[in-house]
Amino acid sequence: MQLRAAAAAAALLIVSATSAFADGTLTVEVTAWDPANKVLTFNDRTKVGNVTEDLGMPADVKPGDKLVIVYEGGEDGIDRIVSITRQ
């Protein structure tokens, strides 16, 4: 029983720690990817710059791909992208 309680406490700690680093998650459809300038454009015409490979950006992303973006937000929207994965 104590082992179960310890495992549950550890899982809760991990979830609370990761939520401190990410404010939100978006699932978006890509309409354009400019690798030279590191700019992603989504189907709602939103553009996000400074998208680097260390975020997990798929090298072969193309229009129509759906991406899941985990980000930190601020008053003006996305302050920093934490990770990008293909859906």
C-alpha positions in Angstrom: 0.0 0.0 0.0 2.8 2.4 0.8 4.4 1.7 -2.5 1.2 2.6 -4.3 1.0 5.9 -2.4 4.6 6.7 -3.2 4.0 6.0 -6.9 0.9 8.2 -6.9 2.8 11.0 -5.2 5.6 10.7 -7.6 3.2 10.8 -10.6 1.5 13.9 -9.2 4.8 15.6 -8.7 5.8 15.0 -12.3 2.5 16.3 -13.6 2.7 19.4 -11.5 6.3 20.1 -12.5 5.7 19.8 -16.2 2.6 22.0 -16.0 4.8 24.7 -14.5 6.8 24.8 -17.7 4.0 24.8 -20.2 1.0 27.0 -20.4 -0.9 25.4 -23.2 -1.1 23.0 -26.1 -2.3 23.8 -29.6 -3.1 21.4 -32.4 -2.6 23.3 -35.7 -2.6 22.7 -39.4 0.5 23.9 -41.3 -0.1 26.0 -44.4 3.6 26.9 -44.9 7.0 26.2 -43.5 10.0 28.4 -44.2 13.0 26.5 -43.0 15.5 29.3 -44.1 13.8 31.8 -41.8 12.4 29.2 -39.3 8.8 30.4 -39.6 5.7 28.3 -39.4 2.4 29.5 -40.8 -0.9 27.9 -39.7 -4.2 27.6 -41.4 -5.6 30.6 -39.4 -2.7 32.8 -40.8 -0.8 32.8 -37.5 2.9 32.9 -38.0 5.4 31.6 -35.4 9.1 32.4 -35.8 12.3 31.0 -34.3 11.2 27.4 -34.8 14.3 25.4 -34.3 15.1 21.7 -34.6 15.8 21.3 -30.9 12.0 21.8 -30.3 11.4 18.5 -32.1 10.2 20.1 -35.4 9.9 17.4 -38.0 12.4 18.0 -40.8 9.9 17.0 -43.5 6.9 19.1 -42.4 4.6 20.2 -45.3 1.3 22.0 -45.8 -1.6 20.0 -44.4 0.5 18.4 -41.6 -1.0 18.7 -38.1 1.4 19.6 -35.4 0.9 19.6 -31.6 2.7 22.6 -30.1 3.3 22.9 -26.4 4.0 26.5 -25.4 4.5 29.1 -22.7 2.1 32.0 -23.1 2.1 35.6 -22.1 0.0 38.7 -22.7 0.7 38.8 -26.4 0.1 35.0 -27.1 2.9 32.5 -27.4 6.1 33.6 -25.6 8.1 30.4 -26.1 7.5 27.1 -27.8 8.5 24.2 -25.6 8.0 21.3 -28.0 6.6 20.4 -31.4 5.4 17.0 -32.5 3.5 15.7 -35.5 0.0 14.5 -34.7 
